[in-house]
């Protein structure tokens, strides 16, 4: 089984380590934007890919989410 993570947050490295070592799962890392993937996350990933900014923006929920008053932050 493959686990795919969409993040570049190094705080997830311990979680990835546990999943890899204790559950023997393959881990794919998808990183947003043009930044380099986190070294801490790379240690535990079997492959990495980048998602372009435009694709990421097109994948977000509308603002506001229909039927709610929930808005996304302005910096997104």
N, C-alpha and C positions, 0 to 999 in steps of 0.2 A: 504494500500500500504506500502511496505517495502522499505526503502532506505538503501543501503549498502555503507559504506565508507571504503576504503582501505588506511589506514594511521595510524600513531601514533603521529601525530603532534597536540599538545595541542592548537595551534593557531586556530584550527577548532572548538573548544568547543562552542564559541558563536554562530556560524552558526548552530551547532547541536541543541543547546538550542532553537533557533528561529524556526527551522523546527519542533522540537518536540512540543513546546508550541503553536505556531501559526497555524500549519498545522496538528497537531495531527497524525504525522507519526511515525511508528515504525522504529528504527534505528539499523542496524547491524554494528558492528565494526570488521574489519579484520585487524589484525596487523602483520607486517612483522617481521620475525626473532624470537629470543628467549627473547626479552626484554618484560618487563611487560607493559600492556596497560596503557596509560596515565590516571591518576586519573580524570583529567578534562573531558576526552572523555567518560570514564566509567559512569559518572554521567548521561549522556544522551543516552546511548546505551541500547537496550533491550537484546542484546546478543553480545558476542565476540568470535572470533575464531582467531587462528594464522595460517599464511601461512608459510610453511617451506622455508628456504633460497633457496634450490634447485628448488622448484616449482616456486618461484618468479623469479629466474634467467632464467628458461626455458620459462617463459611467456613474456620476453622482446623481443622487436624488434631486428632484426639482426643489427650488426655493421659493416659497415655503413648501413643505411636504403637503400634498393635497389632503384636505380634510382635517388639517391640524394648524396650529399656530407656530410650529417648529421651523426656525430659520437656521441656516448654516452661518458660521462666522464669516465676516467680511473678507478675511484673509484667504479663504479657500477659493 
